[in-house]
Amino acid sequence: MSKSSLPKLIIAASSDNADMLYATGFFVPDPFVFLQQRGRSTIVLSDLEIDRGRKEARVDKIVAYSQLSKRLKKGQDSTFVEHVVAFLQEHKVRRAAVPGSFPLGLASDLSKAGIQLVPQPGLFWPERECKTAEELKLMRQALVMTEAGMARGIEVLRAATIGPKRALRWGGQPLTSEILRAEIDSAILRAGGSPAHTIVAGGEQACDPHERGHGPLRAHELIILDLFPRAACSGYFGDLTRTVVRGRASDAQRHLWETCLEGQKRALRAIKPGVSGKAVQDGVREYFTGQGYPTEKIQGRWSGFFHGLGHGLGLEIHEVPRVAATTFRPGQVVTVEPGIYVPGLGGVRHEDVITVIKTGLRLLSRSPKPLEI
């Protein structure tokens, strides 16, 4: 039997496993069993989840965990692995394809029971790379939630006052990254999203692309706001970055910001089916170097554009394809997020989400890009 014709097996919680969520469309916080065999899909659910599964899960058949228990010698005292083995034996599965992330301990237990698992490299569901019209609709909804958080962040910064030593104050107290992040995350929650690890990084902190930000925010400094919440109802992610200054930007800050924006515009003009993502990324980096921002290490710290141009987005915040590793084709959804980071000056990143179409691309994110607030 060829690898492609093997039954497909997933054992995971769909709340944190994109392959399982894609296969079932059903959020479950605990591991359960999915089997696709001869074009039909079956899941095994606990009695706690089975009624909800019958209403929500996009599968052909649902088996109750308790029904398997009745057929086992030890009944309900049987282990989870024994239930899985019984289910697979009933379906005459002796060999199955599994995701590369399949749990090692569980794989070992199944192997002892005579069930061979074949890890599948790359995407377990290759069709995940190119989104359907329905998926694009769900992703736009996730981006609306993301944009609501961004709008709240800008609103709070606009309302903040500038105190002594350029300290920002809001609501009678210093405005910190933590306070602004809480306001952003609250807006996302109200819009139906689940925020996590939102970045609010100002000044020197913004020179580290994944620094979440901490402490007081200051006027006349570059502040990176990077939001990537998950839609609670669908599991799809939004992703959006804006870089702003509360107050006045210096000439050097403005040049950095405008150069980064022009780099993003060049990338957006270049992306279309058949184009190499690496060529687009290299072109942006070359443009930044020509504007005086080479990618290099200075006293042990990176300066310039030293991360990828973008990544796939969907049921995972970082999924296939990486922009630099793909040749664009219709249906892909990726971020386009060039960044320039200069220690001593600050960091700038502009990020939007696009889908590749036959004639080029369509912008999915719609948030304004102010520099000065």
Salt bridges, closest charged atoms under 4 A:
ASP19 OD1 - ARG128 NH1 2.96
GLU49 OE1 - ARG52 NH2 2.69
ASP51 OD1 - ARG54 NH1 3.35
GLU56 OE1 - ARG52 NH1 3.45
GLU82 OE2 - LYS74 NZ 3.08
GLU90 OE2 - ARG71 NE 2.65
GLU129 OE1 - ARG329 NH2 3.42
GLU147 OE2 - ARG140 NH1 2.89
GLU155 OE1 - ARG152 NH1 2.60
GLU183 OE1 - ARG152 NH2 2.74
GLU204 OE2 - ARG301 NH1 3.02
GLU211 OE2 - HIS214 ND1 3.22
GLU221 OE2 - ARG218 NE 3.49
ASP226 OD2 - ARG349 NH2 2.94
ASP239 OD2 - HIS311 NE2 3.27
GLU262 OE2 - ARG266 NE 3.17
GLU262 OE2 - ARG269 NH2 3.22
ASP282 OD2 - LYS278 NZ 2.76
GLU316 OE1 - ARG128 NH2 2.88
GLU319 OE1 - ARG128 NH2 2.80
GLU319 OE2 - LYS131 NZ 2.61
GLU337 OE2 - HIS311 NE2 3.01
ASP352 OD1 - ARG242 NH2 2.86
ASP352 OD2 - LYS369 NZ 2.75
GLU372 OE1 - ARG248 NH1 3.12
GLU372 OE2 - ARG254 NH2 2.97
